[in-house]
Amino acid sequence: MAAPSSSDERLLTPGEVAGLFRVDPKTVTRWASAGRIGSIRTPGGHRRFRESEVRGLLADLTSEATLPPAHG
């Protein structure tokens, strides 16, 4: 199945992103302000997040959390 183009990709609200990461929606807004996660502004000024980017970030964080500790 082909990846959705940016024009028809689902956009998530800060609340939906917060639910995935189990954090407060204000935390998600801070991450966006700090550039840790990309966001799009709606015409009304609300933030929205690309679902593919959010899920990719979540997958990266989840895999990092489950990796065995590095031995050096």
C-alpha positions in Angstrom: 0.0 0.0 0.0 1.4 3.4 -0.9 2.1 6.0 1.7 -0.5 8.8 1.8 0.5 12.1 0.2 0.8 15.1 2.5 -2.5 16.4 1.2 -4.6 13.5 2.4 -2.6 12.5 5.5 -4.5 12.4 8.8 -3.6 15.3 11.1 -3.8 14.8 14.8 -4.7 17.3 17.5 -2.4 18.0 20.4 -4.8 16.0 22.6 -4.6 12.9 20.3 -0.8 13.1 20.3 -0.7 13.5 24.0 -2.8 10.4 24.4 -0.4 8.4 22.3 2.6 9.6 24.3 0.7 9.6 27.6 1.6 13.2 28.4 -0.3 16.4 28.9 -1.4 18.2 25.7 0.6 21.3 26.9 3.7 19.1 26.8 3.0 18.3 23.1 2.7 22.0 22.4 6.0 22.7 24.2 7.7 20.0 22.1 6.4 21.6 18.9 7.6 25.1 20.1 11.0 23.6 20.8 11.2 21.9 17.4 11.1 18.4 18.8 8.1 17.5 16.7 6.8 19.2 13.5 3.5 20.9 13.5 1.1 22.6 11.1 -1.0 25.6 11.9 -4.6 25.6 10.9 -6.2 28.8 9.5 -7.6 29.3 13.0 -4.1 29.1 14.6 -4.4 25.6 16.1 -1.6 23.1 15.9 -2.0 19.9 14.1 0.6 17.0 13.7 1.2 14.7 10.9 0.1 11.2 12.0 3.1 9.5 10.1 5.6 11.8 11.9 4.0 11.2 15.3 3.9 7.4 14.8 7.5 7.4 13.6 8.7 9.4 16.6 6.7 7.1 18.9 8.2 4.0 17.3 11.7 5.4 17.7 11.2 6.2 21.3 9.6 2.9 22.0 12.5 1.0 20.3 15.0 3.0 22.3 13.2 2.2 25.5 13.3 -1.5 24.8 17.0 -1.8 23.7 19.3 -3.5 26.1 21.8 -1.1 27.8 25.0 -0.4 25.8 28.1 -1.9 27.3 31.2 0.2 26.9 
